Amino acid sequence: MAPPSPPVAIPPPAEPATDLRALALRHGLTVSGARPPLPRYLRQLWARRHFITAFATAKLTAQYSQARLGQLWQLANPLLNAAVYYLIFGVLMDTRHGVADFVPFLVTGVFVWSFTAGTITAGTRAISGNLGLVRALHFPRASLPLALALQQLQQLGFSLAALAVILLGCGITPGPSWLLAVPALALQALFSTGVAMAMARLAARTPDLAQLVPFALRTWMYASGVMWSVKHVVAEGHIPHLAGLALELNPAAVYIDLVRFALIDSFTSAQLPPHVWAVAAGWAVLAAVGGFVWFWRAEEVYGRG
């Protein structure tokens, strides 16, 4: 008869699994790429203000570095656009009828619109066009659309210098009202940056959106009174009341008209929509705050997938 086999040792029950989340928090570890609270996010952005400024300046300098005329294209592009629009709309279509100082009127509209269009276009590619940077380094992703918006603001400085020369050449002398262009352009910059941040989030998930933006901007430009007077068209009464109201409250048209009011003597307050400064401020706050918060809410997904 075989001897009985020795009893098998039963291992003690395993200890409960360690709470990894509590362990990580106890040692100061956080989720990689997690979205920080909004106040901390704002502080992180402020801490990287020098990077934002340097990135914007570098992009502006490199924009035309391969062209023979170099940075002169900063001025040539809006001037050529203004010349083409003057030929088509001012001469062939005769939209200058009933518009005093049509050349200053047109050039101001083209330069101011170019700032909004350029900011939104650059914002659309802020994340999708810098994926290598986004995936390699950890930083607040809002730095990218903010830097590109700052680049467009720097470029606007060149355009305003050329605009001042054109206005002087057309016999318009500087006056105290020119100072009103500063708050008007500041509100426009806030609005354009907010829209750019919203577009940056959309295009980060749907890169094909960047192909549609030029068509949308072109349509928006034609509805913004860049080449024609919104007030003149509305006063003629050939369009429905709601359509006329939408044209007058169009944010791009509002900012263009405010700058015209500031710089061109013949463009008076009678050509502005009612409560125009309140409308301009409302659009700026709505776009800037809404666009920034909406962009921040997707902070952890940029560059992934």
Steps between C-alpha positions, in 0.01 A plus 500: 500500500646837391569755769262798505612805302608800706239772541509774235576843646223746422638851434355778712235710332639781291490842653249741345630669189669827572300808402730621225323834467544576871862386481566729203338795670697435819823524304397804295442319170235627256346372179717584200339773288205549735310828468592732789239720666435823315677733752814285494480481121497879479805517727680248280426710194630814670818315598555419132432850369860532378466180297175629348663828401813336362298242304285775345802709401682200354198402289463857375869524407502163323175559311661665198862403561523313166353786292722751327305797635503351849293687757379749238230245426351591838393824328472380140235233563226725644587777253465264203170371639375856538602581142317194363186575702508863385517392135219245533265661748590867472536529122324206334212460747499867608440433869678829569179679405375686806814422705716800579878446508459158341872419483559556876166325564607195298860477619397529865246223453750272327773549762268454799331196345838344418585505870187305597530255209870441562450438872220248445689322221814473713299377798345225291845348449633576849481141627481294180794690351723458808436139598869426540534774759178403675599133531861564599462764772265564789369857507160673496366435152330839494850645458488408131181680386592794725846523342356485148245768588784715632686444171201638310484796737866574431432479129211742545754756621664498154161534334399794719821682410419457129138599565607824668712590196209429264260711707745789504545466124122523457489827691377365835687662787552336840275618782400404855243256361785280373553391862163324485660246268695359796201369704325395179796288391547367854140375504548355153815319617312345793218387274730357232715316756195343661369376165849373412516295821160348429611413147825353634304248708267413213784455249704292747230231479401564138806611296293519180331805649805704403408448135153651551606804702617710199159462335318593820724803552453615142122486542525683832715769342242571229233538772713731715502819295869486413439629147159663543306700757276292726305809607441604140365156401276476809366854446392416145251251644556232237563226759280370785522674836651199679764459229592866531523467879725196463728695265526791743571273800748284310809519727747538213295789357474661845878508551566619145251784537643605836849531352358693202317731739825560687721567196279644224336839556222441248396177675276641773313352795181503287650209303549287812236261639336592833698425819797403286759506780283277720454259209875496432581436866233231526633308200858530633418371850275221371757373249808542722359340814292237322777404256766479772292290741383270222860448386618435856234231556668280236855563624573133575405367154715724277764301314349162589326253273 
